[in-house]
Amino acid sequence: MLNKQIELEANSSHLYLAMACWAECNGYGGTANFLYRHSDEERMHMLKLVKFVNERGGKAIIPNLSVGKVSFSSLKAVFEKLLEHEMGVTNSINEVVFRCLEEKDYTTHAFMQWYVTEQLEEEALARNVLDKLKLIDNDKGGLYLFDRDLANIQADSVANTPTA
């Protein structure tokens, strides 16, 4: 299950990298920078799992990656996909935590609590960004300000949300 989670985190990093490329090629430089940072953060999540598995005597498997959809109809579609993906990651983490409790693997359970908390933040951030995009709708001035403000948001901080 942990190797499956490693794969999911790696695919998250790859997906956000593809989203960043789409944003950059469509004139959303601030969003691209946000997504590049988010991609790096997801890679760090994967590495944290890799090291944990190896340190516990297991063997982490570095997966092949698949990108999936790399073209989007709008900025809103990018963040809808991001939220959908994060919800899937949350479900996967919850399955790992449930299995830890079933197996009485309290060490892994304690380790996974960091991921549980992180997912709360990831989903909240994605929802917050989507709420802003819904308010803006297709207003070009609003999208410009949103993109500018998103460049300054730390991918790992829910407290710093866009103000556009």
N, C-alpha and C positions, 0 to 999 in steps of 0.2 A: 504493500500500500504506500509506503514512503517513496519507493521508486516511481510509482504512478504519480505521486505528488510532485516529485522532482520534474517529471516530464511536463506536468501541468504548469508549473512555475516557469520552466524553460519556454514552453509555448506561449505563455503570457508575455514574456519578454519579447519574443519574436513577433507576436501579434502587435504589441504596442510600437515596436520598431517600424513595422509595416504601416501602421496608422500614422506615425510621425512622418514617414516619407510621403504619404498621401497628403497630409496637412501642408507640409513644406512645398510640395509641388502645386498646391492649390492656393498659395498665397497666405497661408495661416502660419507664419513663422513663430509666433508666440505659442500657439497650440503645439506646433512641432517640437519646440524646445521642452514644453511640459511633457509631451509623450516620450521624447528621448530620455528624459530623466526618469520617467515612470518605467520605461523598458529596463534601464539600469537597475532600478530598485527591484524589479521582479527577478532579474538575474541574481541579485544578492540574496533574495529569498530562496532561490534554487540552490545557491552555493551553501547557504546555512544548512539546508537539508542534506546536501551531499556530505558535508563534513560530519554532521550528526550521525548519519548512517555508517560512514566509515569508522568513526571513533567508537561506535558501539559494536564493532566487529562484523558489521554487514558489508555489503559491497554495493556502493552506489552505481547505478547504471546511467550513463550519460546518453540521453535519447536523441534520435533523429527528430528533426523539427518539421512541422507543417505550418504553413502560414494561413491557409484558408483565404477568406475574402480580403482583398487588398484595395478595393475600390469602393468608394462610398458616395452616396448621392448628396450628402451635406455634412456639415460639422455635427449637427444633431445626430445623424446616423452613426457617426464615429463613436459618440459617447453613449448612444443606446447600445451599440455592440459592446463597448467597454463595460457597461453596467451588467449586461447579460452575461458576459464572460466572468466578471467578478462574482456574480451570484453562483455560477457553476463552480468556481474555485471554493467559495464558501461551503457549498454542499459537499465537495470532496474532503475538505478539512474536517467538517463535522463527521463524516464517515470514518476518518482516521481516528478522531477523538473517541467516537463511539466504540470502535474496535479496540482501542487502548483500554478502555474501561472493561470491556468484555474479557480481555486477555489479562487483566490486572497488570498491565504494563504502565506503571505509574510514572516511570522516568520519561517515557515517550509522551505520555499524557501531559506532564508538566512542560515539556519542551513545546508541544503543540499549542499550548495556551497563548504563546506569543503570536502564533498565526491566527488564532481565533480573534484576538484583539485587533490585529492588523487588518483582518477582513472587515471588521466593523468600520474601521476608518476608510478602507478602500471603497466600500459600498456607499458610505455617507458622502465621500468626496464626489463619486460619480453621480449620485443623485443630486447633489448640490449644483454641480456643473450643468446637468440636464435642466434643472429648475431655471437656472440663469438663461440657458438657450431658449427655453420655452417662453420666457418673458420677452426676450429679444425678438423672437420669431425670425423673420427674414430681413429685419431692418439692417441695412448695410453699415450705418454708423454704429449701431449697437454691436454688430459682429466685429467691427474694427476695434472698438473699445474692449470687448470681451477677449479678443485674441491678444491684445496688448497686455491686459491684466493677467491673463492666464500664463504668460511668460514669467511672471513674478511669483507664481504659486509653487511651493514645494510639493512635489508629488506625494510625499509622505505626511503631509500636514493638512488635516481637515480644517483647522482653525484659520488657515490662510486661504480663504475662498475668493473667487472673483467678485468684483464689485460693479461690474458693468451692468 
